[in-house]
Amino acid sequence: MSHYLRSHGAGRLGRRLLIRILLGIVFFTALGTMIQLTIDYRKDLQVLEGQLDQVRSSRVPSLTSSLWHLDEAQVISQLEGILDLRDVKYARVVTPDGLVFFRGQEAEEQTLVIRKFPLLYQAFDRIEEIGTLTVAGDRSAVLGRIKDKILVIVVTQGVQFMLVAVLIVAIVHMLVTRHLRRMALYTSELNIDRLQEPLVLDKASGTPDEIDIVVNAFNAMRENLLRDIRQKEEAEAKLKAAEGYTRNILDSMPSILIAVDEEGRVTQWNQEAARTTGVPAGDALGRRFADVYPEAPLDMERIRAAVTGNVPVKEAKVPRKDGDVVGYVDVTVYPLETGSVRGAVVRIDDVSERVRLEEMMIQSEKMVSIGGLAAGMAHEINNPLAGILQNAQVIRNRISPDLPANSSAAGDVGIDLESLHAYLDRRGCLRMMDSIMESGQRAARIVENMLSFSRKSNVEMAKVDVCALLDRTVELAANDYDLKRQYDFRRIRIIREYEADLPFVSCEESKIQQVFFNLIRNGAQAMASRQGDACFVLRARSSGDAVRIEIADNGPGMSEELRKRIFEPFFTTKKVGEGTGLGLSVSYFIVVENHGGQMEVESIPGQGTTFIVLLPLTPGVKLVEGDLR
């Protein structure tokens, strides 16, 4: 075999293959042998234990009878019969009197399987134990038979697999190894001059196998080398196509992407940059960044700092004015270095909508935080306020001359109650008491508004026609005494833009009417401060699974700073005593917290203000932020 491997075994590959096959054979033979022997060992033990268990039914009754009649010969005969069973080591009978009958050979208990059976004899109406039968099975005999099998299995299977391994090595040499040598020789001699000569193996023709696939691959590689020039031209064409594809990707992105070199000249200008600046890419390339994009939210100094430090520069929420609207952008400058060329990529993203949503989230957090504070303050104020109102009312009642009890008490102390009442009226004391009552009631209403921050109404929702509710609220505002004291509400022009067949909204009608009333009253007061025709535009239309209500006025509007704080509790632009700063805050809580809707304000200074309320059609379904747009 050694001579065969040296001459035909393909050298190291054949020897390694044979060694691995032998190792595999040894492993799997040993594994299979152990599994088979384990199974045989367990089967033999089960047979042994079954024989021992059968002694109970086959031997115990007759042995009990023999022992009861003290037939010693029969007892010995029964024990010898038990010893005839396979792998039984000994059998012993011991009586309560100490009499012992034994057949077999003693052995260590570790090698035995022992069963003990009580010998019970029924005499008349009682059962007596007349002895104990002990039977021991020999495990070592089972192990001995297993050991005998090991040698037979190892020898037969070892020889068998050895022959198979040698056969496999020979087959591999004939089918694989010699062809590999031929391919290695061909490859080592291959050069440009021999590219026309194909690789051909000395093998019989037939169904192609893996060797043929490798040979075909070698020949394909040779042909590819001959077509190298053509493939190079194709690669250049593909490179141009890839550049165009990359350009299309950059142009399709919603972000402004501008690449500049170290001198600040534009080397890349995507479609969004052209749309935003109005400068086509052809006009921007090669020019300085500051010249083609003078309104950029960053300058060349920051771009150079990113290139020099090789660290990205990021600026978030940079304000950018687009006409009368203030927007926000995120600016990122990525340093870029390709070989000896250095530069940067400027990315500008419009985040105005995200900033708006963040403001809404911050506003909601403020409301939740102040709601807890308002609840505590309201409960603390309610107790002394109730005492003030109650005592003021009692004082007013006890100085009234209309009550007999007051007249009786005044007569007892010698006071004319009519004169006292006239004195208090002339000195303004009664008016002061009425003022105390009015101020107390006003404070009670403020406390009630504060409590709205921390509780939700338990009143059941009802289907409400939003358009009809708006009309009723306008009538209520027109008849409101406080509004009429300052201006004539009926002079305000009302424009209604209601969508036909608008679905009803499940809401608490009185609460939503309070919201509309607050918005209309604030708008009317704002329009009263300017000259010209005052006008409300009331809109209602469907918006997905919600109804969108807009209340727009042509008042003076508000600045961006005021707009951000308009829903904050206790924030007001009115004079001291004219407003509490809770009306819009309570309205916000009614819409957002009690009804799961959304509320927002849009305003342009000098052009008016629009409040937007979005109410879900289904009660309990909270709208996702951003649906107002």
C-alpha positions as CSV (number, residue, x, y, z in Angstrom):
1,M,0.0,0.0,0.0
2,S,2.9,2.4,0.8
3,H,4.4,1.6,-2.6
4,Y,1.0,2.2,-4.3
5,L,0.6,5.6,-2.6
6,R,4.1,6.7,-3.5
7,S,3.6,5.8,-7.2
8,H,-0.1,6.3,-7.9
9,G,-1.6,7.9,-4.8
10,A,-1.1,11.5,-5.9
11,G,1.4,12.2,-3.2
12,R,0.3,14.3,-0.2
13,L,-3.3,14.6,-1.3
14,G,-3.8,10.8,-1.5
15,R,-2.0,10.2,1.9
16,R,-4.1,13.0,3.6
17,L,-7.2,11.6,2.0
18,L,-6.4,8.1,3.2
19,I,-5.6,9.3,6.8
20,R,-8.8,11.2,7.0
21,I,-10.8,8.3,5.8
22,L,-9.2,6.0,8.3
23,L,-9.7,8.5,11.1
24,G,-13.4,8.8,10.1
25,I,-13.7,5.0,9.9
26,V,-12.2,4.6,13.4
27,F,-14.5,7.3,14.8
28,F,-17.7,6.1,13.3
29,T,-16.8,2.4,13.9
30,A,-16.1,3.2,17.6
31,L,-19.3,5.3,17.8
32,G,-21.5,2.7,16.1
33,T,-19.9,-0.1,18.2
34,M,-20.5,1.7,21.5
35,I,-24.1,2.5,20.5
36,Q,-24.7,-1.2,19.5
37,L,-23.0,-2.6,22.5
38,T,-24.9,-0.2,24.8
39,I,-28.2,-1.3,23.2
40,D,-27.2,-5.0,23.5
41,Y,-26.1,-4.5,27.1
42,R,-29.4,-2.9,28.0
43,K,-31.4,-5.6,26.3
44,D,-29.5,-8.3,28.2
45,L,-30.1,-6.5,31.5
46,Q,-33.7,-6.3,30.6
47,V,-33.8,-10.0,29.9
48,L,-32.0,-10.7,33.2
49,E,-34.4,-8.5,35.1
50,G,-37.4,-10.1,33.4
51,Q,-36.2,-13.5,34.4
52,L,-35.8,-12.4,37.9
53,D,-39.3,-10.9,38.0
54,Q,-40.7,-14.2,36.5
55,V,-39.4,-16.1,39.5
56,R,-42.3,-14.5,41.5
57,S,-44.9,-16.2,39.4
58,S,-43.2,-19.4,38.4
59,R,-41.2,-20.4,41.5
60,V,-42.5,-18.6,44.6
61,P,-45.8,-20.5,45.0
62,S,-44.2,-24.0,44.8
63,L,-41.3,-23.0,46.9
64,T,-43.6,-21.6,49.6
65,S,-45.6,-24.8,49.7
66,S,-42.4,-26.9,50.0
67,L,-41.1,-24.7,52.8
68,W,-44.4,-24.9,54.7
69,H,-44.3,-28.7,54.6
70,L,-40.5,-28.6,55.5
71,D,-39.7,-30.5,52.4
72,E,-36.0,-29.7,52.3
73,A,-35.3,-31.8,49.2
74,Q,-38.0,-30.0,47.3
75,V,-36.8,-26.6,48.4
76,I,-33.2,-27.4,47.3
77,S,-34.6,-28.7,44.0
78,Q,-36.5,-25.4,43.5
79,L,-33.4,-23.3,44.2
80,E,-31.4,-25.4,41.7
81,G,-34.1,-24.9,39.2
82,I,-33.8,-21.1,39.6
83,L,-30.0,-21.4,39.1
84,D,-30.8,-23.0,35.6
85,L,-32.0,-19.6,34.5
86,R,-29.5,-17.6,32.4
87,D,-27.0,-15.4,34.4
88,V,-28.5,-16.2,37.8
89,K,-25.6,-16.2,40.4
90,Y,-27.3,-17.7,43.5
91,A,-30.7,-18.3,45.2
92,R,-31.2,-18.2,48.9
93,V,-34.2,-18.9,51.2
94,V,-34.1,-17.6,54.8
95,T,-36.8,-18.5,57.4
96,P,-37.8,-16.4,60.4
97,D,-36.3,-19.1,62.6
98,G,-32.9,-18.6,61.0
99,L,-33.0,-21.6,58.7
100,V,-31.1,-21.0,55.4
101,F,-31.2,-22.8,52.1
102,F,-28.6,-21.7,49.6
103,R,-27.5,-22.7,46.1
104,G,-25.0,-20.9,43.8
105,Q,-21.9,-18.7,44.4
106,E,-21.6,-15.6,46.5
107,A,-20.3,-12.5,44.8
108,E,-19.9,-8.7,45.4
109,E,-23.2,-6.9,45.3
110,Q,-21.9,-4.2,42.9
111,T,-21.9,-6.8,40.1
112,L,-25.3,-8.3,41.0
113,V,-29.0,-7.6,40.3
114,I,-30.8,-8.7,43.4
115,R,-34.5,-9.4,43.9
116,K,-36.2,-10.4,47.2
117,F,-39.6,-12.1,47.3
118,P,-41.5,-12.8,50.6
119,L,-42.8,-16.3,51.0
120,L,-46.4,-15.9,52.2
121,Y,-48.5,-19.0,53.1
122,Q,-52.3,-18.7,53.7
123,A,-53.3,-21.0,56.5
124,F,-57.0,-21.0,57.2
125,D,-58.0,-17.3,57.6
126,R,-54.6,-15.8,58.0
127,I,-51.5,-15.2,55.9
128,E,-48.1,-15.9,57.4
129,E,-44.6,-15.0,56.1
130,I,-42.6,-18.2,56.4
131,G,-39.4,-16.9,54.7
132,T,-37.7,-14.7,52.1
133,L,-36.4,-15.8,48.7
134,T,-33.4,-13.8,47.5
135,V,-32.3,-14.3,43.8
136,A,-29.2,-12.5,42.4
137,G,-28.5,-12.0,38.7
138,D,-24.8,-11.6,37.5
139,R,-24.1,-8.4,35.6
140,S,-20.5,-9.5,34.9
141,A,-21.8,-12.3,32.7
142,V,-23.7,-9.8,30.6
143,L,-20.5,-7.6,30.4
144,G,-18.5,-10.7,29.4
145,R,-20.7,-11.4,26.4
146,I,-20.5,-7.7,25.4
147,K,-16.7,-7.8,25.5
148,D,-16.7,-10.9,23.3
149,K,-18.7,-9.0,20.7
150,I,-16.3,-6.0,20.7
151,L,-13.4,-7.9,19.1
152,V,-15.5,-9.4,16.4
153,I,-17.1,-6.1,15.5
154,V,-13.8,-4.2,15.5
155,V,-11.9,-6.7,13.4
156,T,-14.7,-7.3,10.8
157,Q,-15.6,-3.7,10.3
158,G,-12.0,-2.4,10.5
159,V,-10.9,-4.7,7.7
160,Q,-14.0,-3.9,5.7
161,F,-13.6,-0.1,6.0
162,M,-9.8,-0.3,5.3
163,L,-10.5,-2.0,2.0
164,V,-13.1,0.6,1.2
165,A,-10.7,3.4,2.1
166,V,-8.0,2.1,-0.2
167,L,-10.6,1.7,-3.0
168,I,-11.8,5.3,-2.5
169,V,-8.2,6.6,-2.7
170,A,-7.7,4.7,-5.9
171,I,-10.9,6.0,-7.4
172,V,-10.1,9.6,-6.3
173,H,-6.7,9.2,-8.0
174,M,-8.2,8.0,-11.2
175,L,-11.1,10.6,-11.3
176,V,-9.6,13.6,-9.6
177,T,-5.9,13.7,-8.6
178,R,-4.2,13.0,-11.9
179,H,-6.4,15.6,-13.6
180,L,-5.5,18.1,-11.0
181,R,-1.8,17.5,-11.7
182,R,-2.4,18.0,-15.4
183,M,-4.3,21.3,-14.7
184,A,-1.5,22.5,-12.4
185,L,1.1,21.8,-15.1
186,Y,-0.9,23.6,-17.7
187,T,-1.4,26.6,-15.5
188,S,2.3,26.9,-14.6
189,E,3.2,26.9,-18.3
190,L,0.5,29.3,-19.4
191,N,1.5,32.6,-20.9
192,I,0.4,35.1,-23.6
193,D,1.8,33.0,-26.4
194,R,-0.1,29.9,-25.3
195,L,-3.5,31.6,-24.8
196,Q,-4.8,29.9,-28.0
197,E,-4.0,26.4,-26.7
198,P,-7.0,25.0,-24.7
199,L,-6.7,22.8,-21.7
200,V,-7.6,19.2,-22.6
201,L,-7.6,16.3,-20.1
202,D,-6.9,12.6,-20.8
203,K,-10.2,11.2,-19.8
204,A,-12.9,9.2,-21.5
205,S,-15.8,11.2,-22.9
206,G,-19.1,10.9,-21.0
207,T,-21.4,12.9,-18.9
208,P,-19.6,16.1,-17.8
209,D,-18.6,16.2,-14.1
210,E,-17.0,18.8,-11.8
211,I,-13.6,18.3,-13.4
212,D,-15.0,19.2,-16.7
213,I,-16.6,22.3,-15.1
214,V,-13.2,23.3,-13.8
215,V,-11.6,22.7,-17.2
216,N,-14.3,24.8,-18.9
217,A,-13.6,27.5,-16.3
218,F,-9.9,27.5,-17.2
219,N,-10.7,27.7,-20.9
220,A,-13.3,30.5,-20.2
221,M,-10.6,32.4,-18.3
222,R,-8.3,32.1,-21.2
223,E,-10.9,33.5,-23.6
224,N,-11.6,36.3,-21.2
225,L,-8.0,37.3,-21.3
226,L,-8.2,37.5,-25.0
227,R,-11.2,39.8,-24.7
228,D,-9.5,42.0,-22.1
229,I,-9.5,45.1,-24.3
230,R,-13.2,44.8,-25.1
231,Q,-14.1,44.3,-21.5
232,K,-12.1,47.3,-20.5
233,E,-14.1,49.5,-22.9
234,E,-17.3,48.0,-21.5
235,A,-16.2,48.7,-18.0
236,E,-15.6,52.3,-18.9
237,A,-19.2,52.5,-20.3
238,K,-20.5,50.9,-17.1
239,L,-18.6,53.4,-15.0
240,K,-20.3,56.3,-16.9
241,A,-23.6,54.6,-16.3
242,A,-22.9,54.2,-12.6
243,E,-22.0,57.9,-12.4
244,G,-25.3,58.8,-14.0
245,Y,-27.1,56.4,-11.6
246,T,-25.4,58.0,-8.6
247,R,-26.3,61.4,-9.9
248,N,-29.9,60.4,-10.2
249,I,-29.9,59.2,-6.6
250,L,-28.4,62.5,-5.4
251,D,-31.0,64.5,-7.4
252,S,-33.9,62.4,-6.1
253,M,-33.0,63.1,-2.4
254,P,-35.1,65.8,-0.6
255,S,-32.0,67.3,1.0
256,I,-29.8,69.9,-0.5
257,L,-26.4,68.2,-1.3
258,I,-23.5,70.4,-2.3
259,A,-19.9,69.2,-2.7
260,V,-17.1,71.8,-2.6
261,D,-13.3,71.5,-2.9
262,E,-10.8,73.0,-0.5
263,E,-11.0,76.3,-2.3
264,G,-14.8,76.5,-1.9
265,R,-15.6,75.8,-5.5
266,V,-18.7,73.7,-6.2
267,T,-18.0,70.2,-7.5
268,Q,-21.5,68.6,-7.0
269,W,-24.9,70.3,-7.1
270,N,-28.0,68.2,-6.8
271,Q,-31.5,69.0,-8.1
272,E,-32.9,70.1,-4.7
273,A,-30.0,72.7,-4.5
274,A,-30.9,73.9,-8.0
275,R,-34.6,74.2,-7.1
276,T,-34.0,76.0,-3.8
277,T,-31.5,78.5,-5.2
278,G,-32.8,78.8,-8.7
279,V,-29.3,78.2,-10.1
280,P,-29.0,75.2,-12.5
281,A,-26.3,72.6,-11.9
282,G,-24.4,73.6,-15.0
283,D,-24.1,77.2,-13.9
284,A,-23.1,76.3,-10.3
285,L,-20.3,73.8,-11.0
286,G,-16.9,75.3,-10.8
287,R,-18.1,78.6,-9.1
288,R,-17.5,79.6,-5.5
289,F,-20.0,78.4,-3.0
290,A,-20.7,81.9,-1.6
291,D,-21.4,83.3,-5.1
292,V,-24.0,80.7,-6.1
293,Y,-25.7,80.3,-2.7
294,P,-25.4,83.7,-0.9
295,E,-28.5,82.9,1.3
296,A,-26.9,79.7,2.6
297,P,-27.3,79.1,6.4
298,L,-23.6,78.7,6.8
299,D,-20.4,80.4,5.5
300,M,-17.1,79.1,4.0
301,E,-15.3,79.5,7.4
302,R,-17.3,76.7,8.9
303,I,-16.8,74.6,5.8
304,R,-13.1,75.1,5.9
305,A,-13.1,74.3,9.7
306,A,-14.7,70.9,8.9
307,V,-12.2,70.2,6.1
308,T,-9.2,71.3,8.2
309,G,-10.2,69.4,11.3
310,N,-11.5,66.4,9.4
311,V,-14.5,66.5,11.8
312,P,-18.1,66.8,10.7
313,V,-19.8,70.1,11.7
314,K,-23.5,69.9,12.6
315,E,-25.9,72.7,13.4
316,A,-29.5,72.0,14.2
317,K,-32.6,74.1,13.7
318,V,-30.9,77.0,12.0
319,P,-33.6,79.7,11.3
320,R,-34.3,80.6,7.6
321,K,-36.8,83.1,6.5
322,D,-38.8,82.3,3.4
323,G,-40.8,85.5,2.7
324,D,-43.0,86.1,5.8
325,V,-42.6,82.6,7.1
326,V,-39.7,81.5,9.3
327,G,-38.5,78.0,8.6
328,Y,-35.7,75.9,10.1
329,V,-33.0,73.7,8.6
330,D,-30.4,71.2,9.9
331,V,-27.0,71.9,8.4
332,T,-24.2,69.2,8.3
333,V,-20.8,69.5,6.7
334,Y,-18.9,66.2,6.1
335,P,-15.2,66.4,5.3
336,L,-14.3,64.6,2.1
337,E,-10.9,63.3,1.1
338,T,-10.2,61.3,-2.1
339,G,-6.6,60.7,-2.8
340,S,-4.9,64.1,-3.0
341,V,-8.2,66.0,-3.4
342,R,-9.8,67.4,-0.2
343,G,-13.2,69.1,0.2
344,A,-16.5,68.7,1.9
345,V,-20.2,67.7,1.4
346,V,-22.8,70.2,2.6
347,R,-26.2,68.7,3.5
348,I,-29.1,71.0,4.3
349,D,-32.4,69.5,5.5
350,D,-35.7,71.4,5.9
351,V,-36.9,70.5,9.4
352,S,-39.6,73.2,9.8
353,E,-42.3,70.5,10.2
354,R,-40.3,68.6,12.8
355,V,-39.7,71.8,14.8
356,R,-43.4,72.5,14.7
357,L,-44.1,69.1,16.1
358,E,-41.5,69.5,18.8
359,E,-43.1,72.8,19.8
360,M,-46.5,71.0,20.0
361,M,-44.9,68.2,22.2
362,I,-43.3,70.8,24.5
363,Q,-46.6,72.6,24.8
364,S,-48.3,69.4,25.7
365,E,-45.7,68.7,28.4
366,K,-46.1,72.2,29.8
367,M,-49.8,71.6,30.1
368,V,-49.5,68.3,31.8
369,S,-46.9,69.8,34.3
370,I,-49.0,72.9,35.1
371,G,-52.1,70.8,35.3
372,G,-50.9,69.1,38.5
373,L,-49.8,72.5,40.0
374,A,-53.1,74.1,39.1
375,A,-55.1,71.3,40.8
376,G,-53.2,71.8,44.0
377,M,-53.5,75.6,43.9
378,A,-57.2,75.4,43.1
379,H,-58.0,73.2,46.0
380,E,-56.0,75.4,48.4
381,I,-57.8,78.5,47.2
382,N,-61.3,77.0,47.2
383,N,-61.5,76.7,51.0
384,P,-60.8,80.3,52.0
385,L,-62.7,81.5,48.9
386,A,-65.8,79.6,50.0
387,G,-65.6,81.1,53.4
388,I,-65.3,84.7,52.0
389,L,-68.3,84.3,49.8
390,Q,-70.4,82.6,52.4
391,N,-69.6,85.1,55.1
392,A,-70.2,88.1,52.7
393,Q,-73.6,86.6,51.8
394,V,-74.4,86.1,55.5
395,I,-73.4,89.7,56.4
396,R,-75.6,91.1,53.6
397,N,-78.5,89.0,54.8
398,R,-78.1,90.0,58.5
399,I,-78.3,93.8,57.7
400,S,-81.3,93.5,55.6
401,P,-84.4,95.1,57.2
402,D,-86.7,92.6,55.4
403,L,-85.8,89.8,57.8
404,P,-87.8,89.7,61.1
405,A,-84.9,88.2,62.9
406,N,-82.7,91.1,62.0
407,S,-85.3,93.7,63.2
408,S,-85.8,91.8,66.5
409,A,-82.0,91.7,67.2
410,A,-81.6,95.5,66.3
411,G,-84.5,96.3,68.7
412,D,-82.9,94.4,71.5
413,V,-79.7,96.5,71.3
414,G,-81.6,99.8,70.6
415,I,-80.7,100.3,66.9
416,D,-83.0,101.4,64.1
417,L,-82.2,98.8,61.4
418,E,-83.7,101.1,58.7
419,S,-81.4,103.9,59.7
420,L,-78.4,101.5,59.8
421,H,-79.2,100.2,56.3
422,A,-79.5,103.7,55.0
423,Y,-76.2,104.7,56.5
424,L,-74.4,101.6,55.0
425,D,-76.0,102.4,51.7
426,R,-74.9,106.1,51.8
427,R,-71.4,105.2,52.8
428,G,-71.1,102.6,50.0
429,C,-70.7,99.6,52.3
430,L,-73.5,97.7,50.5
431,R,-71.8,98.4,47.2
432,M,-68.5,97.2,48.6
433,M,-70.2,94.0,49.8
434,D,-71.6,93.5,46.3
435,S,-68.1,94.1,44.9
436,I,-66.7,91.5,47.3
437,M,-69.3,89.0,46.1
438,E,-68.6,89.8,42.4
439,S,-64.8,89.5,42.9
440,G,-65.3,86.3,44.9
441,Q,-67.5,84.8,42.1
442,R,-64.9,85.9,39.5
443,A,-62.2,84.2,41.6
444,A,-64.4,81.1,41.8
445,R,-64.6,81.0,38.0
446,I,-60.8,81.3,37.8
447,V,-60.5,78.4,40.2
448,E,-62.9,76.3,38.1
449,N,-60.8,77.0,35.0
450,M,-57.6,76.0,36.9
451,L,-59.3,72.7,37.9
452,S,-59.9,72.0,34.2
453,F,-56.1,71.3,33.9
454,S,-56.2,68.3,36.2
455,R,-59.5,66.5,35.5
456,K,-61.4,65.1,32.6
457,S,-65.1,65.3,32.3
458,N,-67.1,62.2,33.0
459,V,-70.1,63.4,30.9
460,E,-71.0,61.0,28.1
461,M,-70.1,62.0,24.6
462,A,-72.9,62.8,22.2
463,K,-73.1,63.2,18.4
464,V,-72.9,67.0,17.6
465,D,-73.3,69.0,14.4
466,V,-70.2,71.1,14.5
467,C,-71.6,73.7,12.0
468,A,-74.7,74.3,14.1
469,L,-72.7,74.5,17.2
470,L,-70.5,77.2,15.6
471,D,-73.6,79.2,14.7
472,R,-75.0,79.0,18.2
473,T,-71.7,80.1,19.6
474,V,-71.6,83.1,17.4
475,E,-75.1,84.1,18.6
476,L,-74.0,83.6,22.2
477,A,-70.9,85.8,21.7
478,A,-73.1,88.5,20.1
479,N,-75.4,88.6,23.2
480,D,-72.5,88.5,25.7
481,Y,-72.6,91.5,28.0
482,D,-68.9,91.8,28.5
483,L,-68.3,91.8,24.7
484,K,-70.9,94.4,24.1
485,R,-69.5,96.7,26.7
486,Q,-66.3,97.2,24.7
487,Y,-67.5,97.1,21.1
488,D,-70.5,96.1,18.9
489,F,-70.0,92.4,18.0
490,R,-72.8,92.5,15.5
491,R,-70.7,94.8,13.3
492,I,-68.3,91.9,12.7
493,R,-68.8,90.2,9.3
494,I,-69.1,86.4,9.5
495,I,-68.1,84.2,6.5
496,R,-69.1,80.6,6.8
497,E,-67.3,77.9,4.7
498,Y,-68.9,74.6,5.8
499,E,-68.5,71.4,4.0
500,A,-71.8,69.8,2.9
501,D,-72.9,66.6,4.6
502,L,-70.2,67.0,7.3
503,P,-70.3,64.0,9.7
504,F,-71.3,64.5,13.3
505,V,-68.6,64.5,16.0
506,S,-68.8,62.6,19.2
507,C,-67.9,65.2,21.9
508,E,-69.1,67.0,25.0
509,E,-71.1,69.8,23.5
510,S,-70.8,72.3,26.3
511,K,-67.0,71.9,26.5
512,I,-66.5,72.3,22.7
513,Q,-68.8,75.3,22.7
514,Q,-66.6,76.8,25.5
515,V,-63.6,76.4,23.2
516,F,-65.3,78.0,20.3
517,F,-66.6,80.9,22.5
518,N,-63.0,81.5,23.8
519,L,-61.6,81.6,20.3
520,I,-64.3,83.9,19.0
521,R,-64.2,86.3,22.0
522,N,-60.4,86.6,21.8
523,G,-60.5,87.2,18.0
524,A,-63.2,89.8,18.4
525,Q,-61.2,91.6,21.1
526,A,-58.1,91.5,18.9
527,M,-60.0,92.9,15.9
528,A,-61.5,95.7,18.0
529,S,-58.0,97.1,18.5
530,R,-57.5,97.9,14.8
531,Q,-59.3,100.1,12.3
532,G,-61.1,98.7,9.3
533,D,-63.6,96.0,8.5
534,A,-63.6,93.2,11.1
535,C,-64.3,89.7,9.7
536,F,-64.4,86.1,11.0
537,V,-64.0,83.2,8.6
538,L,-65.5,80.0,10.0
539,R,-64.5,76.8,8.2
540,A,-65.4,73.1,8.9
541,R,-64.5,70.2,6.7
542,S,-63.5,66.5,6.9
543,S,-59.9,65.5,7.5
544,G,-59.5,61.7,7.4
545,D,-61.1,60.2,10.6
546,A,-61.6,63.7,12.1
547,V,-63.3,67.1,11.5
548,R,-61.1,70.1,11.0
549,I,-62.5,73.5,12.3
550,E,-60.8,76.8,11.5
551,I,-61.7,80.1,13.1
552,A,-59.8,82.9,11.3
553,D,-59.8,86.6,12.0
554,N,-58.2,89.6,10.2
555,G,-56.9,91.1,13.4
556,P,-53.4,92.4,14.0
557,G,-51.9,88.9,14.3
558,M,-49.0,88.0,16.6
559,S,-45.3,87.5,16.4
560,E,-43.6,84.1,16.4
561,E,-42.6,84.5,20.1
562,L,-46.2,85.1,21.1
563,R,-47.5,82.3,19.0
564,K,-45.3,79.8,20.7
565,R,-46.6,80.8,24.2
566,I,-50.2,81.5,23.4
567,F,-51.4,78.2,25.0
568,E,-49.4,78.6,28.2
569,P,-51.4,78.9,31.4
570,F,-51.6,82.5,32.9
571,F,-49.9,84.0,29.8
572,T,-51.9,87.0,28.5
573,T,-51.2,90.1,26.4
574,K,-54.1,92.0,28.0
575,K,-53.9,94.6,30.7
576,V,-54.0,93.6,34.4
577,G,-57.6,92.8,35.4
578,E,-58.8,92.2,31.8
579,G,-57.7,88.6,31.4
580,T,-56.5,85.6,33.5
581,G,-54.5,83.9,30.7
582,L,-56.4,80.7,31.2
583,G,-59.0,80.8,28.4
584,L,-56.8,79.4,25.6
585,S,-55.0,77.1,28.0
586,V,-58.3,75.5,29.2
587,S,-59.5,75.3,25.5
588,Y,-56.3,73.5,24.6
589,F,-56.8,71.0,27.4
590,I,-60.5,70.4,26.5
591,V,-59.5,69.6,22.9
592,V,-56.3,67.6,23.5
593,E,-56.8,65.9,26.8
594,N,-60.6,65.5,27.1
595,H,-61.3,64.8,23.4
596,G,-58.1,63.3,22.0
597,G,-57.9,66.0,19.3
598,Q,-55.3,68.6,18.3
599,M,-55.2,72.4,18.5
600,E,-52.8,74.8,16.8
601,V,-52.5,78.5,15.9
602,E,-51.2,80.1,12.7
603,S,-50.6,83.8,12.6
604,I,-48.8,86.4,10.5
605,P,-48.2,89.9,12.0
606,G,-50.6,92.4,10.4
607,Q,-52.6,89.8,8.5
608,G,-54.6,88.0,11.2
609,T,-54.7,84.8,13.1
610,T,-56.2,81.3,12.4
611,F,-57.0,78.8,15.2
612,I,-57.2,75.2,14.0
613,V,-59.1,72.5,16.0
614,L,-59.1,68.9,14.9
615,L,-61.6,66.6,16.6
616,P,-61.7,62.8,16.0
617,L,-64.9,61.3,14.8
618,T,-64.5,58.3,17.2
619,P,-64.3,59.2,20.9
620,G,-61.3,57.9,22.7
621,V,-59.1,57.7,19.6
622,K,-56.2,60.1,20.0
623,L,-55.0,61.7,16.8
624,V,-51.3,61.4,15.7
625,E,-49.2,64.5,15.8
626,G,-48.9,66.2,12.5
627,D,-52.4,65.6,11.1
628,L,-53.1,69.3,11.3
629,R,-51.2,69.8,8.1
